[in-house]
Each structure stands twice: as C-alpha cells, then as structure tokens.
Amino acid sequence: MRCPAPRDPDLPVELAERLATDPDSTVRHAVADHPNLPVHVRRVLLADSSEWVEQAR
C-alpha cells in the first residue's frame, strides 16, 4: 500500500516525508521524485544508503 501512494499527485507533504524515511528502499525510491516532497527531504534521499534510491532523483 505504501508503494502506490506516491502516484497520488495530491499526496500530503507530511505523508511524502514519512514515505521518504520508510525502511523499504522500494518505497523511498517511489517517493523520491514526488513534487510535494520538500527540498530538505530530497537532499537526504540523495545520500540514501541505497544507490537505487539515490539515483531516483
């Protein structure tokens, strides 16, 4: 259920932030380019431990 959430263009900022810190790299990858993701969270994802998430941006 967490992976499809980033497909929602109206995803609330708070939920996007929570998904960006999800333990599952698939979820972090899915939310990495969401337009509602704050810049400071995008920066954190650029340094993600998963190279796959890192490159999603």
SEFIRO-863889 format. One record per atom (N, C-alpha, C, CB): residue number from 0; x, y, z. Coordinates in nm, 4 decimals, m for minus. Glycine has a CB too. Example, Ala and Ser with C-alpha at 12.3 -4.5 7.8 and 13.67 -1.06 7.14 Angstrom:
<pts>
<pt resi="0" xx="1.3190" yy="m0.5690" zz="0.7800"/>
<pt resi="0" xx="1.2300" yy="m0.4500" zz="0.7800"/>
<pt resi="0" xx="1.3200" yy="m0.3300" zz="0.7800"/>
<pt resi="0" xx="1.1308" yy="m0.4473" zz="0.9046"/>
<pt resi="1" xx="1.2850" yy="m0.2250" zz="0.7080"/>
<pt resi="1" xx="1.3670" yy="m0.1060" zz="0.7140"/>
<pt resi="1" xx="1.2900" yy="0.0030" zz="0.7870"/>
<pt resi="1" xx="1.4084" yy="m0.0598" zz="0.5725"/>
</pts>
This chain:
<pts>
<pt resi="0" xx="0.0816" yy="m0.1191" zz="0.0000"/>
<pt resi="0" xx="0.0000" yy="0.0000" zz="0.0000"/>
<pt resi="0" xx="0.0865" yy="0.1263" zz="0.0000"/>
<pt resi="0" xx="m0.0932" yy="m0.0006" zz="0.1201"/>
<pt resi="1" xx="0.2061" yy="0.1186" zz="0.0591"/>
<pt resi="1" xx="0.2902" yy="0.2383" zz="0.0660"/>
<pt resi="1" xx="0.3510" yy="0.2722" zz="m0.0694"/>
<pt resi="1" xx="0.4010" yy="0.2191" zz="0.1688"/>
<pt resi="2" xx="0.3809" yy="0.1726" zz="m0.1508"/>
<pt resi="2" xx="0.4451" yy="0.1986" zz="m0.2803"/>
<pt resi="2" xx="0.3551" yy="0.2740" zz="m0.3784"/>
<pt resi="2" xx="0.4881" yy="0.0679" zz="m0.3426"/>
<pt resi="3" xx="0.2250" yy="0.2441" zz="m0.3872"/>
<pt resi="3" xx="0.1411" yy="0.3190" zz="m0.4815"/>
<pt resi="3" xx="0.1076" yy="0.4612" zz="m0.4345"/>
<pt resi="3" xx="0.0128" yy="0.2433" zz="m0.5056"/>
<pt resi="4" xx="0.1223" yy="0.4898" zz="m0.3069"/>
<pt resi="4" xx="0.0855" yy="0.6216" zz="m0.2540"/>
<pt resi="4" xx="0.1523" yy="0.7378" zz="m0.3290"/>
<pt resi="4" xx="0.1220" yy="0.6293" zz="m0.1072"/>
<pt resi="5" xx="0.2808" yy="0.7290" zz="m0.3645"/>
<pt resi="5" xx="0.3444" yy="0.8404" zz="m0.4353"/>
<pt resi="5" xx="0.2855" yy="0.8692" zz="m0.5735"/>
<pt resi="5" xx="0.4901" yy="0.8125" zz="m0.4497"/>
<pt resi="6" xx="0.2055" yy="0.7805" zz="m0.6262"/>
<pt resi="6" xx="0.1420" yy="0.8072" zz="m0.7560"/>
<pt resi="6" xx="0.0323" yy="0.9127" zz="m0.7450"/>
<pt resi="6" xx="0.0837" yy="0.6782" zz="m0.8137"/>
<pt resi="7" xx="m0.0129" yy="0.9380" zz="m0.6229"/>
<pt resi="7" xx="m0.1187" yy="1.0364" zz="m0.5995"/>
<pt resi="7" xx="m0.0587" yy="1.1765" zz="m0.6086"/>
<pt resi="7" xx="m0.1869" yy="1.0141" zz="m0.4604"/>
<pt resi="8" xx="m0.0996" yy="1.2567" zz="m0.7068"/>
<pt resi="8" xx="m0.0434" yy="1.3918" zz="m0.7190"/>
<pt resi="8" xx="m0.0806" yy="1.4822" zz="m0.6016"/>
<pt resi="8" xx="m0.0902" yy="1.4555" zz="m0.8483"/>
<pt resi="9" xx="m0.1826" yy="1.4452" zz="m0.5262"/>
<pt resi="9" xx="m0.2252" yy="1.5247" zz="m0.4111"/>
<pt resi="9" xx="m0.1760" yy="1.4669" zz="m0.2791"/>
<pt resi="9" xx="m0.3758" yy="1.5353" zz="m0.4088"/>
<pt resi="10" xx="m0.0724" yy="1.3857" zz="m0.2847"/>
<pt resi="10" xx="m0.0157" yy="1.3259" zz="m0.1644"/>
<pt resi="10" xx="0.0250" yy="1.4375" zz="m0.0684"/>
<pt resi="10" xx="0.1062" yy="1.2347" zz="m0.1990"/>
<pt resi="11" xx="m0.0256" yy="1.4344" zz="0.0549"/>
<pt resi="11" xx="0.0116" yy="1.5386" zz="0.1511"/>
<pt resi="11" xx="0.1618" yy="1.5389" zz="0.1786"/>
<pt resi="11" xx="m0.0650" yy="1.5194" zz="0.2819"/>
<pt resi="12" xx="0.2160" yy="1.6564" zz="0.2000"/>
<pt resi="12" xx="0.3587" yy="1.6736" zz="0.2258"/>
<pt resi="12" xx="0.4033" yy="1.5865" zz="0.3436"/>
<pt resi="12" xx="0.3908" yy="1.8217" zz="0.2536"/>
<pt resi="13" xx="0.3241" yy="1.5841" zz="0.4499"/>
<pt resi="13" xx="0.3607" yy="1.5070" zz="0.5686"/>
<pt resi="13" xx="0.3749" yy="1.3581" zz="0.5360"/>
<pt resi="13" xx="0.2560" yy="1.5270" zz="0.6791"/>
<pt resi="14" xx="0.2857" yy="1.3066" zz="0.4547"/>
<pt resi="14" xx="0.2920" yy="1.1656" zz="0.4177"/>
<pt resi="14" xx="0.4113" yy="1.1395" zz="0.3253"/>
<pt resi="14" xx="0.1608" yy="1.1219" zz="0.3495"/>
<pt resi="15" xx="0.4377" yy="1.2314" zz="0.2339"/>
<pt resi="15" xx="0.5540" yy="1.2175" zz="0.1456"/>
<pt resi="15" xx="0.6825" yy="1.2121" zz="0.2278"/>
<pt resi="15" xx="0.5599" yy="1.3344" zz="0.0443"/>
<pt resi="16" xx="0.6913" yy="1.2962" zz="0.3292"/>
<pt resi="16" xx="0.8092" yy="1.2959" zz="0.4164"/>
<pt resi="16" xx="0.8232" yy="1.1635" zz="0.4903"/>
<pt resi="16" xx="0.8014" yy="1.4109" zz="0.5168"/>
<pt resi="17" xx="0.7136" yy="1.1097" zz="0.5396"/>
<pt resi="17" xx="0.7181" yy="0.9812" zz="0.6109"/>
<pt resi="17" xx="0.7599" yy="0.8691" zz="0.5171"/>
<pt resi="17" xx="0.5812" yy="0.9489" zz="0.6738"/>
<pt resi="18" xx="0.7080" yy="0.8707" zz="0.3948"/>
<pt resi="18" xx="0.7432" yy="0.7670" zz="0.2988"/>
<pt resi="18" xx="0.8910" yy="0.7751" zz="0.2600"/>
<pt resi="18" xx="0.6553" yy="0.7785" zz="0.1743"/>
<pt resi="19" xx="0.9467" yy="0.8945" zz="0.2602"/>
<pt resi="19" xx="1.0873" yy="0.9126" zz="0.2247"/>
<pt resi="19" xx="1.1817" yy="0.8536" zz="0.3281"/>
<pt resi="19" xx="1.1176" yy="1.0591" zz="0.2069"/>
<pt resi="20" xx="1.1301" yy="0.8240" zz="0.4469"/>
<pt resi="20" xx="1.2129" yy="0.7631" zz="0.5510"/>
<pt resi="20" xx="1.1722" yy="0.6181" zz="0.5777"/>
<pt resi="20" xx="1.2034" yy="0.8444" zz="0.6801"/>
<pt resi="21" xx="1.0923" yy="0.5621" zz="0.4899"/>
<pt resi="21" xx="1.0465" yy="0.4244" zz="0.5052"/>
<pt resi="21" xx="1.1660" yy="0.3286" zz="0.5038"/>
<pt resi="21" xx="0.9462" yy="0.3877" zz="0.3933"/>
<pt resi="22" xx="1.1622" yy="0.2233" zz="0.5837"/>
<pt resi="22" xx="1.2726" yy="0.1268" zz="0.5832"/>
<pt resi="22" xx="1.2873" yy="0.0512" zz="0.4507"/>
<pt resi="22" xx="1.2530" yy="0.0276" zz="0.6950"/>
<pt resi="23" xx="1.1818" yy="0.0465" zz="0.3732"/>
<pt resi="23" xx="1.1841" yy="m0.0255" zz="0.2453"/>
<pt resi="23" xx="1.2346" yy="0.0681" zz="0.1349"/>
<pt resi="23" xx="1.0421" yy="m0.0809" zz="0.2101"/>
<pt resi="24" xx="1.3451" yy="0.0329" zz="0.0722"/>
<pt resi="24" xx="1.4033" yy="0.1179" zz="m0.0324"/>
<pt resi="24" xx="1.3105" yy="0.1336" zz="m0.1525"/>
<pt resi="24" xx="1.5365" yy="0.0602" zz="m0.0783"/>
<pt resi="25" xx="1.2226" yy="0.0376" zz="m0.1760"/>
<pt resi="25" xx="1.1273" yy="0.0469" zz="m0.2863"/>
<pt resi="25" xx="1.0328" yy="0.1653" zz="m0.2639"/>
<pt resi="25" xx="1.0470" yy="m0.0849" zz="m0.3004"/>
<pt resi="26" xx="0.9915" yy="0.1847" zz="m0.1404"/>
<pt resi="26" xx="0.9019" yy="0.2962" zz="m0.1062"/>
<pt resi="26" xx="0.9768" yy="0.4282" zz="m0.1198"/>
<pt resi="26" xx="0.8456" yy="0.2803" zz="0.0381"/>
<pt resi="27" xx="1.0993" yy="0.4335" zz="m0.0684"/>
<pt resi="27" xx="1.1785" yy="0.5574" zz="m0.0792"/>
<pt resi="27" xx="1.2030" yy="0.5925" zz="m0.2255"/>
<pt resi="27" xx="1.3137" yy="0.5430" zz="m0.0046"/>
<pt resi="28" xx="1.2303" yy="0.4930" zz="m0.3065"/>
<pt resi="28" xx="1.2519" yy="0.5150" zz="m0.4494"/>
<pt resi="28" xx="1.1251" yy="0.5699" zz="m0.5150"/>
<pt resi="28" xx="1.2953" yy="0.3839" zz="m0.5181"/>
<pt resi="29" xx="1.0116" yy="0.5159" zz="m0.4780"/>
<pt resi="29" xx="0.8848" yy="0.5571" zz="m0.5378"/>
<pt resi="29" xx="0.8494" yy="0.7021" zz="m0.5053"/>
<pt resi="29" xx="0.7734" yy="0.4657" zz="m0.4907"/>
<pt resi="30" xx="0.8892" yy="0.7494" zz="m0.3899"/>
<pt resi="30" xx="0.8524" yy="0.8851" zz="m0.3492"/>
<pt resi="30" xx="0.9615" yy="0.9882" zz="m0.3826"/>
<pt resi="30" xx="0.8234" yy="0.8877" zz="m0.1997"/>
<pt resi="31" xx="1.0777" yy="0.9434" zz="m0.4231"/>
<pt resi="31" xx="1.1933" yy="1.0323" zz="m0.4414"/>
<pt resi="31" xx="1.1706" yy="1.1481" zz="m0.5368"/>
<pt resi="31" xx="1.3084" yy="0.9534" zz="m0.4900"/>
<pt resi="32" xx="1.0874" yy="1.1324" zz="m0.6372"/>
<pt resi="32" xx="1.0679" yy="1.2430" zz="m0.7315"/>
<pt resi="32" xx="0.9279" yy="1.3047" zz="m0.7225"/>
<pt resi="32" xx="1.0929" yy="1.1945" zz="m0.8731"/>
<pt resi="33" xx="0.8599" yy="1.2812" zz="m0.6106"/>
<pt resi="33" xx="0.7257" yy="1.3370" zz="m0.5946"/>
<pt resi="33" xx="0.7340" yy="1.4896" zz="m0.5806"/>
<pt resi="33" xx="0.6546" yy="1.2744" zz="m0.4711"/>
<pt resi="34" xx="0.6473" yy="1.5625" zz="m0.6507"/>
<pt resi="34" xx="0.6531" yy="1.7093" zz="m0.6457"/>
<pt resi="34" xx="0.6237" yy="1.7686" zz="m0.5083"/>
<pt resi="34" xx="0.5565" yy="1.7661" zz="m0.7442"/>
<pt resi="35" xx="0.5566" yy="1.6977" zz="m0.4204"/>
<pt resi="35" xx="0.5254" yy="1.7505" zz="m0.2872"/>
<pt resi="35" xx="0.6333" yy="1.7201" zz="m0.1841"/>
<pt resi="35" xx="0.3941" yy="1.6944" zz="m0.2397"/>
<pt resi="36" xx="0.7417" yy="1.6606" zz="m0.2268"/>
<pt resi="36" xx="0.8497" yy="1.6275" zz="m0.1354"/>
<pt resi="36" xx="0.9351" yy="1.7520" zz="m0.1115"/>
<pt resi="36" xx="0.9358" yy="1.5109" zz="m0.1911"/>
<pt resi="37" xx="0.9490" yy="1.7955" zz="0.0132"/>
<pt resi="37" xx="1.0282" yy="1.9157" zz="0.0422"/>
<pt resi="37" xx="1.1747" yy="1.8988" zz="0.0012"/>
<pt resi="37" xx="1.0199" yy="1.9494" zz="0.1914"/>
<pt resi="38" xx="1.2372" yy="2.0088" zz="m0.0285"/>
<pt resi="38" xx="1.3766" yy="2.0100" zz="m0.0739"/>
<pt resi="38" xx="1.4696" yy="1.9449" zz="0.0278"/>
<pt resi="38" xx="1.4220" yy="2.1531" zz="m0.1012"/>
<pt resi="39" xx="1.4506" yy="1.9738" zz="0.1550"/>
<pt resi="39" xx="1.5417" yy="1.9163" zz="0.2558"/>
<pt resi="39" xx="1.5319" yy="1.7632" zz="0.2593"/>
<pt resi="39" xx="1.5102" yy="1.9740" zz="0.3957"/>
<pt resi="40" xx="1.4151" yy="1.7083" zz="0.2282"/>
<pt resi="40" xx="1.3994" yy="1.5626" zz="0.2246"/>
<pt resi="40" xx="1.4633" yy="1.5065" zz="0.0979"/>
<pt resi="40" xx="1.2495" yy="1.5230" zz="0.2317"/>
<pt resi="41" xx="1.4526" yy="1.5788" zz="m0.0118"/>
<pt resi="41" xx="1.5178" yy="1.5370" zz="m0.1371"/>
<pt resi="41" xx="1.6685" yy="1.5270" zz="m0.1179"/>
<pt resi="41" xx="1.4853" yy="1.6361" zz="m0.2514"/>
<pt resi="42" xx="1.7235" yy="1.6213" zz="m0.0443"/>
<pt resi="42" xx="1.8682" yy="1.6195" zz="m0.0185"/>
<pt resi="42" xx="1.9088" yy="1.4952" zz="0.0603"/>
<pt resi="42" xx="1.9107" yy="1.7460" zz="0.0578"/>
<pt resi="43" xx="1.8260" yy="1.4577" zz="0.1558"/>
<pt resi="43" xx="1.8539" yy="1.3374" zz="0.2342"/>
<pt resi="43" xx="1.8515" yy="1.2142" zz="0.1436"/>
<pt resi="43" xx="1.7513" yy="1.3221" zz="0.3494"/>
<pt resi="44" xx="1.7555" yy="1.2086" zz="0.0519"/>
<pt resi="44" xx="1.7455" yy="1.0947" zz="m0.0383"/>
<pt resi="44" xx="1.8646" yy="1.0869" zz="m0.1343"/>
<pt resi="44" xx="1.6158" yy="1.1024" zz="m0.1171"/>
<pt resi="45" xx="1.9270" yy="1.1995" zz="m0.1628"/>
<pt resi="45" xx="2.0463" yy="1.1988" zz="m0.2484"/>
<pt resi="45" xx="2.1630" yy="1.1255" zz="m0.1818"/>
<pt resi="45" xx="2.0878" yy="1.3424" zz="m0.2825"/>
<pt resi="46" xx="2.1576" yy="1.1161" zz="m0.0503"/>
<pt resi="46" xx="2.2627" yy="1.0463" zz="0.0243"/>
<pt resi="46" xx="2.2119" yy="0.9127" zz="0.0797"/>
<pt resi="46" xx="2.3144" yy="1.1349" zz="0.1393"/>
<pt resi="47" xx="2.1050" yy="0.8617" zz="0.0233"/>
<pt resi="47" xx="2.0454" yy="0.7374" zz="0.0719"/>
<pt resi="47" xx="2.1455" yy="0.6221" zz="0.0639"/>
<pt resi="47" xx="1.9189" yy="0.7035" zz="m0.0088"/>
<pt resi="48" xx="2.1315" yy="0.5292" zz="0.1562"/>
<pt resi="48" xx="2.2214" yy="0.4137" zz="0.1582"/>
<pt resi="48" xx="2.1993" yy="0.3210" zz="0.0389"/>
<pt resi="48" xx="2.2029" yy="0.3360" zz="0.2873"/>
<pt resi="49" xx="2.0845" yy="0.3317" zz="m0.0241"/>
<pt resi="49" xx="2.0556" yy="0.2520" zz="m0.1430"/>
<pt resi="49" xx="2.0886" yy="0.3338" zz="m0.2685"/>
<pt resi="49" xx="1.9063" yy="0.2064" zz="m0.1443"/>
<pt resi="50" xx="2.1790" yy="0.2847" zz="m0.3477"/>
<pt resi="50" xx="2.2167" yy="0.3546" zz="m0.4713"/>
<pt resi="50" xx="2.0955" yy="0.3715" zz="m0.5633"/>
<pt resi="50" xx="2.3290" yy="0.2777" zz="m0.5449"/>
<pt resi="51" xx="2.0057" yy="0.2759" zz="m0.5618"/>
<pt resi="51" xx="1.8848" yy="0.2811" zz="m0.6432"/>
<pt resi="51" xx="1.7990" yy="0.4008" zz="m0.6047"/>
<pt resi="51" xx="1.8045" yy="0.1516" zz="m0.6286"/>
<pt resi="52" xx="1.7853" yy="0.4280" zz="m0.4756"/>
<pt resi="52" xx="1.7077" yy="0.5436" zz="m0.4282"/>
<pt resi="52" xx="1.7820" yy="0.6717" zz="m0.4629"/>
<pt resi="52" xx="1.6822" yy="0.5352" zz="m0.2745"/>
<pt resi="53" xx="1.9100" yy="0.6692" zz="m0.4399"/>
<pt resi="53" xx="1.9962" yy="0.7847" zz="m0.4678"/>
<pt resi="53" xx="1.9805" yy="0.8312" zz="m0.6137"/>
<pt resi="53" xx="2.1443" yy="0.7493" zz="m0.4388"/>
<pt resi="54" xx="1.9720" yy="0.7381" zz="m0.7057"/>
<pt resi="54" xx="1.9642" yy="0.7705" zz="m0.8472"/>
<pt resi="54" xx="1.8225" yy="0.8027" zz="m0.8949"/>
<pt resi="54" xx="2.0190" yy="0.6569" zz="m0.9271"/>
<pt resi="55" xx="1.7234" yy="0.7842" zz="m0.8093"/>
<pt resi="55" xx="1.5854" yy="0.8126" zz="m0.8463"/>
<pt resi="55" xx="1.5612" yy="0.9611" zz="m0.8634"/>
<pt resi="55" xx="1.4909" yy="0.7570" zz="m0.7429"/>
<pt resi="56" xx="1.6408" yy="1.0404" zz="m0.8014"/>
<pt resi="56" xx="1.6269" yy="1.1857" zz="m0.8095"/>
<pt resi="56" xx="1.6888" yy="1.2327" zz="m0.9343"/>
<pt resi="56" xx="1.6889" yy="1.2558" zz="m0.6905"/>
</pts>
